[in-house]
């Protein structure tokens, strides 16, 4: 009876949220799906229905989208592997009883609370002017390289800045996982004669697999959707070498005023992210069970 009596109150509290989410998320998503089958410049009142023509152009004639997809794939793989490896290593170090562990944790986490756009502009200044000054002072050729003007170096610059900004967040997740490991298991492994490396791979990693699943999922989605650091750091250059899929969609819709084609690209990206994340989460969840 209590549940029945609470239903009207439950509906009153939940209904405004459902209406808001429907208006802000679901209706625009459905509309964007419809626009992906049209030719529309975002200004005219009527959109011309062209069927699957946008998708045909996307997969057969749009070389720019292919290049941006290759960049995004390379960036995502390197970002996921590097940031998780680095975050696990730093989390293990910071989980030790050090006098400066609190300060170090805060130091690693501070960049994450900064806007990625601001971080991009800061590092743009460092790469252009800061490195030039350091090169004049030290005479090291490393600082004289064109970090944002060379296509290969620009890729690594974007990757480095992205990792630098967000690694603190992943460290926090891994530290939480490490602190949830029962001390008795570590002590038992030590008594059995397991060394540091063996304990790490045979005890620590299996027990923090839920944290690994979470971090890999977040790194995957964030890397595929990379946008803000690119627009503030390289603006997709040089020569489009650092143009991600999301930045390509942005240019198509808001610079080329081709909203129909842009939404078609966005729909393809949505489906790709959905499929990849489903596979990734399923794979790591099975690993958790096996561990």
Backbone as CSV, one residue per row, in Angstrom:
resi,resn,N_x,N_y,N_z,CA_x,CA_y,CA_z,C_x,C_y,C_z
1,UNK,0.820,-1.210,0.000,0.000,0.000,0.000,0.851,1.257,0.000
2,UNK,1.993,1.190,0.707,2.876,2.353,0.770,3.386,2.747,-0.596
3,UNK,3.716,1.737,-1.390,4.221,2.023,-2.732,3.149,2.680,-3.583
4,UNK,1.883,2.216,-3.436,0.789,2.778,-4.218,0.542,4.233,-3.826
5,UNK,0.604,4.520,-2.524,0.374,5.877,-2.046,1.476,6.827,-2.512
6,UNK,2.690,6.317,-2.669,3.819,7.168,-3.047,3.907,7.412,-4.549
7,UNK,3.134,6.686,-5.341,3.233,6.834,-6.788,2.924,8.243,-7.271
8,UNK,1.850,8.891,-6.817,1.593,10.271,-7.296,2.733,11.220,-6.976
9,UNK,3.281,11.137,-5.769,4.406,11.995,-5.417,5.633,11.687,-6.249
10,UNK,5.866,10.403,-6.512,7.012,10.004,-7.337,6.886,10.577,-8.739
11,UNK,5.686,10.519,-9.306,5.457,11.038,-10.655,5.647,12.554,-10.685
12,UNK,5.178,13.239,-9.644,5.288,14.700,-9.598,6.747,15.128,-9.618
13,UNK,7.600,14.396,-8.880,9.006,14.766,-8.812,9.782,14.355,-10.065
14,UNK,9.416,13.233,-10.682,10.169,12.703,-11.807,9.736,13.313,-13.129
15,UNK,8.452,13.648,-13.262,7.922,14.132,-14.539,8.649,15.369,-15.066
16,UNK,8.919,16.409,-14.249,9.657,17.564,-14.798,11.026,17.201,-15.357
17,UNK,11.713,16.271,-14.693,13.030,15.848,-15.174,12.898,15.118,-16.506
18,UNK,11.907,14.231,-16.602,11.698,13.491,-17.846,11.354,14.440,-18.992
19,UNK,10.519,15.433,-18.714,10.162,16.407,-19.757,11.390,17.197,-20.186
20,UNK,12.202,17.633,-19.217,13.398,18.420,-19.522,14.396,17.600,-20.341
21,UNK,14.655,16.358,-19.911,15.602,15.505,-20.629,15.092,15.200,-22.037
22,UNK,13.809,14.970,-22.160,13.227,14.696,-23.476,13.402,15.883,-24.418
23,UNK,13.172,17.091,-23.905,13.281,18.288,-24.736,14.727,18.615,-25.083
24,UNK,15.640,18.365,-24.143,17.030,18.769,-24.339,17.858,17.693,-25.039
25,UNK,17.531,16.426,-24.804,18.361,15.329,-25.319,17.672,14.548,-26.431
26,UNK,16.530,13.964,-26.123,15.935,13.004,-27.049,15.339,13.653,-28.299
27,UNK,14.616,14.740,-28.125,14.029,15.402,-29.297,15.110,15.945,-30.236
28,UNK,16.147,16.671,-29.722,17.226,17.104,-30.627,17.941,15.943,-31.304
29,UNK,18.105,14.817,-30.575,18.775,13.664,-31.181,17.953,13.111,-32.341
30,UNK,16.655,12.975,-32.144,15.787,12.471,-33.211,15.766,13.443,-34.388
31,UNK,15.742,14.748,-34.087,15.754,15.747,-35.157,17.057,15.695,-35.953
32,UNK,18.179,15.503,-35.249,19.463,15.416,-35.950,19.518,14.183,-36.842
33,UNK,18.911,13.085,-36.391,18.847,11.896,-37.236,18.058,12.195,-38.512
34,UNK,16.986,12.939,-38.362,16.180,13.291,-39.543,16.955,14.216,-40.476
35,UNK,17.681,15.181,-39.914,18.446,16.127,-40.732,19.597,15.444,-41.476
36,UNK,20.068,14.305,-40.964,21.171,13.619,-41.637,20.771,13.077,-43.001
37,UNK,19.462,13.011,-43.256,18.980,12.546,-44.551,18.562,13.712,-45.446
38,UNK,18.997,14.909,-45.083,18.586,16.089,-45.841,19.791,16.924,-46.276
39,UNK,19.519,17.846,-47.176,20.483,18.880,-47.543,19.968,20.194,-46.970
40,UNK,20.665,20.692,-45.946,20.168,21.860,-45.229,21.335,22.730,-44.797
41,UNK,21.199,24.029,-44.961,22.284,24.943,-44.617,22.127,25.562,-43.231
42,UNK,21.085,25.175,-42.506,20.882,25.686,-41.166,20.171,27.015,-41.121
43,UNK,19.893,27.596,-42.271,19.255,28.919,-42.322,17.873,28.835,-42.971
44,UNK,17.811,28.145,-44.092,16.533,28.049,-44.806,15.489,27.321,-43.958
45,UNK,14.234,27.672,-44.149,13.161,27.102,-43.324,12.866,25.658,-43.702
46,UNK,13.137,25.290,-44.936,12.836,23.932,-45.390,14.128,23.196,-45.721
47,UNK,14.189,21.943,-45.313,15.342,21.088,-45.615,14.964,20.134,-46.744
48,UNK,15.850,19.980,-47.707,15.593,19.123,-48.870,15.968,17.686,-48.544
49,UNK,15.020,16.773,-48.656,15.276,15.353,-48.371,16.060,14.738,-49.526
50,UNK,17.208,14.120,-49.191,18.050,13.507,-50.225,18.369,12.047,-49.909
51,UNK,17.698,11.484,-48.932,17.888,10.072,-48.616,19.263,9.771,-48.048
52,UNK,19.921,8.769,-48.611,21.219,8.318,-48.116,22.392,8.976,-48.835
53,UNK,22.138,10.056,-49.557,23.192,10.697,-50.333,24.332,11.196,-49.444
54,UNK,24.003,11.757,-48.270,25.058,12.227,-47.364,25.983,11.100,-46.938
55,UNK,25.407,9.940,-46.670,26.206,8.799,-46.229,27.026,8.225,-47.380
56,UNK,26.484,8.291,-48.591,27.249,7.830,-49.751,28.476,8.716,-49.957
57,UNK,28.262,10.023,-49.885,29.395,10.944,-50.019,30.407,10.743,-48.901
58,UNK,29.902,10.491,-47.713,30.768,10.346,-46.544,31.721,9.170,-46.688
59,UNK,31.215,8.041,-47.160,32.018,6.826,-47.214,32.750,6.629,-48.539
60,UNK,32.411,7.404,-49.567,33.032,7.169,-50.871,33.870,8.344,-51.381
61,UNK,33.517,9.576,-51.003,34.187,10.719,-51.614,34.831,11.690,-50.627
62,UNK,34.544,11.553,-49.365,35.048,12.521,-48.378,36.387,12.050,-47.817
63,UNK,37.477,12.480,-48.464,38.805,12.107,-47.989,39.158,12.773,-46.673
64,UNK,38.607,13.963,-46.422,38.880,14.663,-45.173,38.342,13.911,-43.978
65,UNK,37.166,13.321,-44.122,36.595,12.538,-43.020,37.435,11.295,-42.748
66,UNK,37.952,10.682,-43.815,38.809,9.509,-43.652,40.081,9.882,-42.903
67,UNK,40.689,11.015,-43.262,41.914,11.448,-42.584,41.647,11.766,-41.111
68,UNK,40.524,12.412,-40.839,40.191,12.735,-39.451,39.904,11.468,-38.649
69,UNK,39.323,10.458,-39.303,39.063,9.191,-38.618,40.372,8.477,-38.291
70,UNK,41.332,8.523,-39.211,42.639,7.907,-38.957,43.347,8.619,-37.810
71,UNK,43.302,9.957,-37.818,43.911,10.716,-36.722,43.260,10.357,-35.392
72,UNK,41.929,10.313,-35.369,41.208,10.007,-34.135,41.529,8.608,-33.640
73,UNK,41.644,7.646,-34.559,41.968,6.276,-34.177,43.364,6.184,-33.577
74,UNK,44.350,6.796,-34.238,45.716,6.797,-33.720,45.785,7.485,-32.358
75,UNK,45.148,8.623,-32.265,45.159,9.371,-31.007,44.500,8.559,-29.894
76,UNK,43.364,7.931,-30.184,42.626,7.191,-29.160,43.438,6.022,-28.619
77,UNK,44.060,5.255,-29.522,44.845,4.093,-29.087,46.010,4.532,-28.198
78,UNK,46.752,5.536,-28.649,47.902,6.000,-27.870,47.461,6.651,-26.567
79,UNK,46.376,7.391,-26.598,45.878,8.055,-25.390,45.442,7.022,-24.354
80,UNK,44.666,6.028,-24.778,44.160,5.022,-23.850,45.308,4.250,-23.205
81,UNK,46.234,3.779,-24.014,47.344,2.978,-23.492,48.251,3.816,-22.592
82,UNK,48.624,4.999,-23.068,49.581,5.826,-22.333,49.008,6.342,-21.032
83,UNK,47.820,6.886,-21.060,47.282,7.515,-19.857,46.948,6.486,-18.786
84,UNK,46.498,5.299,-19.186,46.197,4.280,-18.181,47.468,3.683,-17.596
85,UNK,48.465,3.461,-18.439,49.740,2.957,-17.931,50.379,3.954,-16.975
86,UNK,50.411,5.221,-17.384,51.001,6.264,-16.549,50.204,6.467,-15.266
87,UNK,48.877,6.443,-15.369,48.039,6.662,-14.196,48.189,5.536,-13.180
88,UNK,48.277,4.293,-13.646,48.474,3.174,-12.723,49.819,3.293,-12.014
89,UNK,50.869,3.600,-12.772,52.205,3.739,-12.181,52.227,4.850,-11.131
90,UNK,51.687,6.014,-11.477,51.686,7.134,-10.538,50.778,6.857,-9.338
91,UNK,49.658,6.168,-9.570,48.760,5.847,-8.459,49.445,4.914,-7.451
92,UNK,50.193,3.950,-7.953,50.929,3.046,-7.056,51.958,3.829,-6.250
93,UNK,52.645,4.758,-6.897,53.643,5.565,-6.202,52.983,6.480,-5.160
94,UNK,51.859,7.108,-5.530,51.200,8.048,-4.629,50.400,7.353,-3.537
95,UNK,50.159,6.057,-3.697,49.437,5.308,-2.663,50.343,4.922,-1.503
96,UNK,51.634,5.096,-1.696,52.583,4.802,-0.626,52.505,5.886,0.446
97,UNK,52.937,5.559,1.616,52.891,6.502,2.749,54.053,7.483,2.658
98,UNK,53.861,8.497,1.826,54.860,9.543,1.669,54.363,10.829,2.337
99,UNK,55.295,11.625,2.834,54.913,12.870,3.488,54.293,13.862,2.503
100,UNK,54.718,13.767,1.258,54.233,14.724,0.252,53.163,14.122,-0.662
101,UNK,52.623,12.953,-0.295,51.658,12.289,-1.179,50.417,13.150,-1.400
102,UNK,49.928,13.828,-0.365,48.748,14.677,-0.509,48.992,15.842,-1.458
103,UNK,50.161,16.474,-1.298,50.503,17.605,-2.173,50.664,17.135,-3.611
104,UNK,51.302,15.988,-3.787,51.521,15.466,-5.131,50.193,15.094,-5.800
105,UNK,49.299,14.495,-5.040,47.989,14.150,-5.598,47.249,15.402,-6.055
106,UNK,47.267,16.421,-5.220,46.613,17.671,-5.584,47.269,18.298,-6.809
107,UNK,48.608,18.219,-6.875,49.332,18.788,-8.013,48.968,18.116,-9.322
108,UNK,48.811,16.806,-9.296,48.427,16.086,-10.514,46.971,16.356,-10.891
109,UNK,46.121,16.616,-9.884,44.693,16.771,-10.165,44.324,18.187,-10.593
110,UNK,45.100,19.187,-10.194,44.776,20.588,-10.491,44.571,20.845,-11.984
111,UNK,45.436,20.344,-12.893,45.199,20.613,-14.324,43.850,20.119,-14.824
112,UNK,43.319,19.060,-14.185,42.047,18.499,-14.655,40.882,19.450,-14.413
113,UNK,40.959,20.276,-13.368,39.848,21.179,-13.071,39.877,22.426,-13.954
114,UNK,40.958,22.593,-14.716,41.043,23.714,-15.642,40.305,23.381,-16.934
115,UNK,39.757,24.385,-17.564,39.112,24.193,-18.860,40.144,23.747,-19.886
116,UNK,39.747,22.771,-20.717,40.672,22.266,-21.724,41.026,23.335,-22.743
117,UNK,40.104,24.263,-22.978,40.388,25.368,-23.895,41.487,26.251,-23.321
118,UNK,41.386,26.549,-22.025,42.410,27.359,-21.368,43.752,26.635,-21.382
119,UNK,43.719,25.334,-21.090,44.951,24.534,-21.113,45.581,24.573,-22.499
120,UNK,44.753,24.489,-23.538,45.268,24.528,-24.901,45.960,25.840,-25.217
121,UNK,45.350,26.943,-24.806,45.962,28.251,-25.055,47.246,28.431,-24.238
122,UNK,47.260,27.905,-23.015,48.470,27.995,-22.189,49.622,27.255,-22.852
123,UNK,49.358,26.036,-23.296,50.416,25.254,-23.919,50.775,25.780,-25.306
124,UNK,49.842,26.427,-25.967,50.172,27.071,-27.246,51.210,28.166,-27.018
125,UNK,51.009,28.940,-25.958,51.976,29.975,-25.597,53.326,29.357,-25.231
126,UNK,53.281,28.237,-24.490,54.535,27.575,-24.084,55.283,27.043,-25.302
127,UNK,54.571,26.363,-26.197,55.222,25.777,-27.372,55.822,26.841,-28.291
128,UNK,55.148,27.978,-28.414,55.600,29.003,-29.359,56.624,29.943,-28.732
129,UNK,56.285,30.526,-27.592,57.157,31.535,-26.999,58.018,30.993,-25.866
130,UNK,57.421,30.137,-25.035,58.178,29.596,-23.912,59.353,28.748,-24.357
131,UNK,59.123,27.860,-25.333,60.206,27.013,-25.828,61.278,27.829,-26.546
132,UNK,60.863,28.896,-27.223,61.837,29.743,-27.901,62.772,30.402,-26.885
133,UNK,62.198,30.878,-25.787,63.011,31.492,-24.734,63.941,30.473,-24.095
134,UNK,63.406,29.262,-23.818,64.234,28.217,-23.219,65.355,27.799,-24.167
135,UNK,65.065,27.783,-25.468,66.094,27.437,-26.440,67.213,28.456,-26.477
136,UNK,66.844,29.726,-26.361,67.872,30.779,-26.346,68.735,30.700,-25.096
137,UNK,68.140,30.267,-23.985,68.888,30.202,-22.732,69.758,28.956,-22.630
138,UNK,69.286,27.844,-23.192,69.983,26.569,-23.019,70.716,26.092,-24.272
139,UNK,70.362,26.659,-25.429,70.954,26.226,-26.710,70.663,24.758,-27.027
140,UNK,69.551,24.253,-26.514,69.140,22.882,-26.801,68.242,22.878,-28.032
141,UNK,68.575,22.027,-28.997,67.809,21.971,-30.237,66.378,21.519,-30.035
142,UNK,66.141,20.797,-28.950,64.807,20.299,-28.632,63.783,21.431,-28.570
143,UNK,64.181,22.560,-28.018,63.255,23.673,-27.850,63.040,24.453,-29.145
144,UNK,63.894,24.280,-30.113,63.762,25.024,-31.372,62.905,24.289,-32.393
145,UNK,62.460,23.084,-32.084,61.607,22.348,-33.014,60.252,23.045,-33.151
146,UNK,59.658,22.905,-34.317,58.345,23.500,-34.564,57.259,22.543,-34.061
147,UNK,56.943,22.639,-32.781,56.040,21.682,-32.146,54.611,21.778,-32.658
148,UNK,54.216,22.928,-33.122,52.861,23.086,-33.646,52.829,23.318,-35.150
149,UNK,53.997,23.499,-35.758,54.065,23.748,-37.191,54.395,22.528,-38.015
150,UNK,54.916,21.483,-37.385,55.233,20.234,-38.066,54.111,19.234,-37.806
151,UNK,53.664,18.540,-38.846,52.505,17.653,-38.723,52.737,16.553,-37.689
152,UNK,53.915,15.916,-37.718,54.182,14.827,-36.779,54.318,15.340,-35.350
153,UNK,55.029,16.441,-35.186,55.211,16.992,-33.849,53.903,17.547,-33.287
154,UNK,53.054,18.093,-34.151,51.774,18.623,-33.697,50.904,17.507,-33.123
155,UNK,50.956,16.341,-33.742,50.195,15.195,-33.218,50.643,14.858,-31.805
156,UNK,51.963,14.772,-31.606,52.479,14.425,-30.284,52.224,15.547,-29.286
157,UNK,52.187,16.777,-29.755,51.887,17.902,-28.868,50.461,17.803,-28.340
158,UNK,49.521,17.508,-29.236,48.128,17.354,-28.825,47.983,16.193,-27.846
159,UNK,48.654,15.095,-28.124,48.596,13.926,-27.244,49.175,14.248,-25.872
160,UNK,50.322,14.914,-25.847,50.973,15.251,-24.583,50.102,16.163,-23.737
161,UNK,49.561,17.210,-24.340,48.738,18.163,-23.589,47.482,17.480,-23.057
162,UNK,46.874,16.619,-23.840,45.674,15.904,-23.404,45.962,15.014,-22.206
163,UNK,47.079,14.302,-22.251,47.458,13.433,-21.144,47.813,14.257,-19.915
164,UNK,48.578,15.325,-20.103,48.983,16.184,-18.991,47.773,16.744,-18.255
165,UNK,46.753,17.113,-19.013,45.586,17.747,-18.398,44.714,16.758,-17.636
166,UNK,44.582,15.536,-18.109,43.584,14.623,-17.551,44.139,13.465,-16.738
167,UNK,45.445,13.284,-16.675,45.995,12.119,-15.991,45.636,12.126,-14.506
168,UNK,45.518,13.302,-13.893,45.195,13.373,-12.469,43.857,12.749,-12.139
169,UNK,42.891,12.879,-13.035,41.566,12.295,-12.815,41.649,10.770,-12.775
170,UNK,42.405,10.195,-13.680,42.544,8.736,-13.724,43.357,8.232,-12.527
171,UNK,44.311,9.032,-12.074,45.087,8.662,-10.883,44.166,8.518,-9.677
172,UNK,43.224,9.445,-9.533,42.286,9.397,-8.408,41.473,8.113,-8.431
173,UNK,41.005,7.718,-9.608,40.213,6.492,-9.729,41.053,5.270,-9.363
174,UNK,42.291,5.230,-9.838,43.145,4.082,-9.540,43.558,4.049,-8.073
175,UNK,43.777,5.204,-7.468,44.102,5.230,-6.041,42.931,4.682,-5.222
176,UNK,41.711,5.055,-5.606,40.525,4.522,-4.923,40.462,3.004,-5.060
177,UNK,40.820,2.498,-6.240,40.852,1.045,-6.423,41.931,0.382,-5.600
178,UNK,43.099,0.990,-5.529,44.205,0.431,-4.744,43.879,0.403,-3.258
179,UNK,43.208,1.443,-2.783,42.887,1.504,-1.358,41.761,0.562,-0.963
180,UNK,41.056,0.013,-1.947,39.998,-0.957,-1.649,40.523,-2.385,-1.567
181,UNK,41.807,-2.581,-1.896,42.398,-3.921,-1.827,42.633,-4.294,-0.360
182,UNK,42.142,-5.438,0.088,42.375,-5.859,1.479,43.870,-6.021,1.767
183,UNK,44.315,-5.474,2.876,45.728,-5.556,3.243,46.153,-7.000,3.465
184,UNK,45.207,-7.824,3.913,45.537,-9.230,4.202,46.019,-9.965,2.959
185,UNK,45.447,-9.626,1.805,45.861,-10.295,0.569,47.298,-9.933,0.201
186,UNK,47.650,-8.660,0.365,49.017,-8.230,0.081,49.992,-8.906,1.043
187,UNK,49.617,-8.958,2.322,50.482,-9.590,3.314,50.632,-11.081,3.050
188,UNK,49.548,-11.721,2.609,49.620,-13.149,2.285,50.545,-13.395,1.105
189,UNK,50.485,-12.509,0.107,51.366,-12.653,-1.051,52.818,-12.462,-0.650
190,UNK,53.089,-11.545,0.272,54.459,-11.323,0.741,54.965,-12.539,1.497
191,UNK,54.095,-13.119,2.330,54.478,-14.318,3.085,54.781,-15.478,2.149
192,UNK,54.028,-15.555,1.047,54.255,-16.633,0.070,55.505,-16.401,-0.759
193,UNK,56.170,-15.269,-0.556,57.431,-15.011,-1.261,57.281,-14.276,-2.575
194,UNK,56.108,-13.716,-2.833,55.902,-12.975,-4.086,56.633,-11.642,-4.030
195,UNK,57.404,-11.345,-5.073,58.118,-10.074,-5.153,57.203,-8.937,-5.553
196,UNK,57.774,-7.754,-5.665,56.983,-6.562,-5.985,56.298,-6.685,-7.341
197,UNK,57.040,-7.156,-8.341,56.485,-7.260,-9.695,55.389,-8.319,-9.743
198,UNK,55.643,-9.445,-9.120,54.651,-10.533,-9.108,53.392,-10.095,-8.380
199,UNK,53.547,-9.416,-7.258,52.375,-8.931,-6.508,51.566,-7.942,-7.345
200,UNK,52.271,-7.122,-8.106,51.575,-6.123,-8.896,50.716,-6.768,-9.977
201,UNK,51.277,-7.739,-10.709,50.554,-8.336,-11.830,49.611,-9.459,-11.403
202,UNK,49.910,-10.138,-10.295,49.083,-11.273,-9.879,48.045,-10.917,-8.805
203,UNK,48.264,-9.826,-8.097,47.345,-9.455,-7.020,46.711,-8.087,-7.278
204,UNK,47.558,-7.072,-7.476,47.047,-5.707,-7.591,46.177,-5.513,-8.824
205,UNK,46.709,-5.832,-10.007,45.966,-5.611,-11.250,44.630,-6.357,-11.276
206,UNK,44.589,-7.668,-10.918,43.285,-8.342,-10.914,42.266,-7.693,-9.986
207,UNK,42.723,-7.169,-8.845,41.793,-6.618,-7.866,41.332,-5.196,-8.220
208,UNK,42.044,-4.512,-9.095,41.607,-3.165,-9.496,41.012,-3.169,-10.910
209,UNK,40.629,-4.339,-11.388,40.035,-4.417,-12.724,38.781,-3.572,-12.879
210,UNK,37.919,-3.426,-11.855,36.789,-2.500,-12.009,37.247,-1.068,-12.296
211,UNK,38.333,-0.650,-11.645,38.880,0.685,-11.919,39.451,0.762,-13.328
212,UNK,40.089,-0.319,-13.771,40.631,-0.363,-15.126,39.508,-0.247,-16.150
213,UNK,38.412,-0.977,-15.919,37.264,-0.912,-16.824,36.732,0.509,-16.932
214,UNK,36.586,1.168,-15.782,36.072,2.540,-15.761,37.010,3.498,-16.483
215,UNK,38.297,3.397,-16.194,39.267,4.318,-16.780,39.415,4.113,-18.284
216,UNK,39.422,2.870,-18.723,39.533,2.602,-20.157,38.291,3.112,-20.882
217,UNK,37.135,2.925,-20.270,35.890,3.422,-20.865,35.916,4.944,-20.996
218,UNK,36.313,5.630,-19.929,36.366,7.090,-19.956,37.418,7.594,-20.952
219,UNK,38.583,6.936,-20.955,39.642,7.336,-21.883,39.206,7.122,-23.326
220,UNK,38.488,6.049,-23.578,38.017,5.751,-24.933,37.036,6.810,-25.415
221,UNK,36.014,7.086,-24.611,35.008,8.057,-25.033,35.588,9.464,-25.139
222,UNK,36.442,9.839,-24.190,37.018,11.185,-24.216,37.968,11.380,-25.399
223,UNK,38.727,10.349,-25.732,39.683,10.475,-26.835,38.977,10.520,-28.185
224,UNK,37.914,9.764,-28.336,37.179,9.781,-29.602,36.494,11.132,-29.806
225,UNK,36.077,11.762,-28.701,35.357,13.034,-28.796,36.271,14.244,-28.662
226,UNK,37.568,14.070,-28.778,38.505,15.175,-28.587,38.187,16.340,-29.516
227,UNK,38.085,17.517,-28.937,37.729,18.696,-29.724,38.366,19.977,-29.187
228,UNK,38.130,20.262,-27.900,38.499,21.556,-27.340,39.992,21.838,-27.370
229,UNK,40.812,20.815,-27.073,42.260,21.042,-27.089,42.756,21.310,-28.508
230,UNK,42.123,20.705,-29.494,42.529,20.907,-30.886,42.198,22.314,-31.353
231,UNK,40.995,22.768,-31.044,40.587,24.098,-31.529,41.393,25.204,-30.865
232,UNK,41.893,24.973,-29.649,42.662,26.004,-28.950,44.166,25.868,-29.161
233,UNK,44.641,24.665,-29.456,46.083,24.436,-29.563,46.582,24.503,-31.007
234,UNK,45.941,23.783,-31.911,46.430,23.705,-33.295,45.413,24.164,-34.328
235,UNK,44.148,24.288,-33.927,43.080,24.643,-34.862,43.017,23.672,-36.045
236,UNK,43.353,22.409,-35.750,43.288,21.369,-36.776,44.506,21.272,-37.667
237,UNK,45.422,22.198,-37.543,46.605,22.223,-38.406,47.784,21.492,-37.817
238,UNK,48.907,21.529,-38.532,49.089,22.164,-39.847,48.543,21.295,-40.981
239,UNK,47.887,21.922,-41.910,47.367,21.211,-43.074,46.336,20.167,-42.745
240,UNK,45.566,20.368,-41.669,44.538,19.408,-41.290,45.070,18.141,-40.653
241,UNK,46.339,18.119,-40.274,46.947,16.896,-39.731,46.453,16.548,-38.339
242,UNK,45.889,17.517,-37.611,45.369,17.238,-36.272,43.860,17.469,-36.206
243,UNK,43.196,17.250,-37.296,41.740,17.395,-37.335,41.088,16.091,-36.901
244,UNK,40.360,16.135,-35.793,39.642,14.962,-35.303,38.271,14.887,-35.960
245,UNK,37.573,13.789,-35.711,36.243,13.634,-36.290,35.297,14.712,-35.770
246,UNK,35.355,14.988,-34.477,34.460,15.993,-33.908,34.764,17.383,-34.465
247,UNK,36.038,17.685,-34.644,36.395,18.990,-35.210,35.978,19.072,-36.684
248,UNK,36.078,17.960,-37.393,35.627,17.913,-38.784,34.122,18.137,-38.862
249,UNK,33.373,17.562,-37.920,31.925,17.773,-37.873,31.611,19.238,-37.583
250,UNK,32.356,19.821,-36.659,32.166,21.231,-36.316,32.390,22.128,-37.544
251,UNK,33.460,21.879,-38.263,33.745,22.696,-39.446,32.675,22.518,-40.512
252,UNK,32.221,21.283,-40.693,31.221,21.014,-41.716,29.915,21.737,-41.422
253,UNK,29.510,21.709,-40.146,28.213,22.284,-39.791,28.265,23.794,-39.601
254,UNK,29.270,24.277,-38.861,29.249,25.681,-38.446,30.138,26.593,-39.291
255,UNK,31.042,26.033,-40.067,31.860,26.861,-40.953,31.415,26.740,-42.406
256,UNK,31.089,25.507,-42.805,30.630,25.292,-44.175,29.115,25.410,-44.309
257,UNK,28.419,25.588,-43.169,26.954,25.704,-43.163,26.280,24.534,-43.868
258,UNK,26.840,23.351,-43.676,26.247,22.143,-44.245,25.771,21.264,-43.088
259,UNK,24.640,21.666,-42.527,24.148,21.004,-41.319,23.670,19.583,-41.585
260,UNK,23.074,19.365,-42.736,22.620,18.017,-43.063,23.780,17.046,-43.136
261,UNK,24.841,17.439,-43.838,26.024,16.584,-43.974,26.738,16.451,-42.632
262,UNK,26.770,17.532,-41.859,27.417,17.486,-40.552,26.710,16.545,-39.598
263,UNK,25.381,16.554,-39.603,24.638,15.652,-38.730,24.790,14.198,-39.179
264,UNK,24.985,13.970,-40.474,25.249,12.615,-40.963,26.571,12.098,-40.388
265,UNK,27.579,12.958,-40.377,28.856,12.581,-39.784,28.701,12.329,-38.284
266,UNK,27.930,13.184,-37.621,27.718,13.027,-36.184,26.997,11.721,-35.873
267,UNK,26.061,11.338,-36.714,25.335,10.084,-36.506,26.266,8.884,-36.667
268,UNK,27.141,8.936,-37.661,28.118,7.866,-37.853,29.044,7.772,-36.642
269,UNK,29.479,8.912,-36.123,30.336,8.923,-34.938,29.612,8.337,-33.737
270,UNK,28.344,8.684,-33.568,27.555,8.150,-32.455,27.482,6.630,-32.514
271,UNK,27.176,6.103,-33.687,27.071,4.644,-33.842,28.418,3.977,-33.567
272,UNK,29.511,4.591,-34.058,30.848,4.033,-33.839,31.193,4.005,-32.356
273,UNK,30.929,5.105,-31.647,31.219,5.158,-30.214,30.373,4.137,-29.464
274,UNK,29.115,4.014,-29.839,28.216,3.064,-29.181,28.727,1.636,-29.323
275,UNK,29.096,1.245,-30.543,29.564,-0.118,-30.781,30.897,-0.385,-30.078
276,UNK,31.819,0.569,-30.174,33.143,0.374,-29.568,33.040,0.280,-28.056
277,UNK,32.249,1.145,-27.436,32.123,1.114,-25.982,31.426,-0.159,-25.504
278,UNK,30.439,-0.639,-26.259,29.776,-1.889,-25.891,30.760,-3.054,-25.902
279,UNK,31.584,-3.119,-26.945,32.584,-4.181,-27.038,33.604,-4.066,-25.912
280,UNK,34.061,-2.825,-25.666,35.082,-2.603,-24.635,34.564,-2.968,-23.245
281,UNK,33.381,-2.486,-22.900,32.826,-2.758,-21.572,32.555,-4.242,-21.393
282,UNK,32.021,-4.890,-22.422,31.750,-6.330,-22.342,33.040,-7.110,-22.143
283,UNK,34.083,-6.759,-22.876,35.363,-7.453,-22.774,35.962,-7.316,-21.373
284,UNK,35.989,-6.102,-20.847,36.608,-5.880,-19.540,35.747,-6.426,-18.408
285,UNK,34.434,-6.436,-18.570,33.588,-7.024,-17.552,33.829,-8.521,-17.445
286,UNK,34.052,-9.175,-18.599,34.396,-10.601,-18.575,35.731,-10.818,-17.879
287,UNK,36.680,-9.912,-18.117,37.976,-10.011,-17.452,37.831,-9.888,-15.943
288,UNK,36.905,-9.016,-15.498,36.687,-8.863,-14.070,36.195,-10.167,-13.462
289,UNK,35.276,-10.822,-14.166,34.735,-12.088,-13.663,35.818,-13.153,-13.627
290,UNK,36.624,-13.205,-14.708,37.698,-14.200,-14.767,38.733,-13.961,-13.671
291,UNK,39.078,-12.676,-13.429,40.062,-12.371,-12.422,39.586,-12.816,-11.043
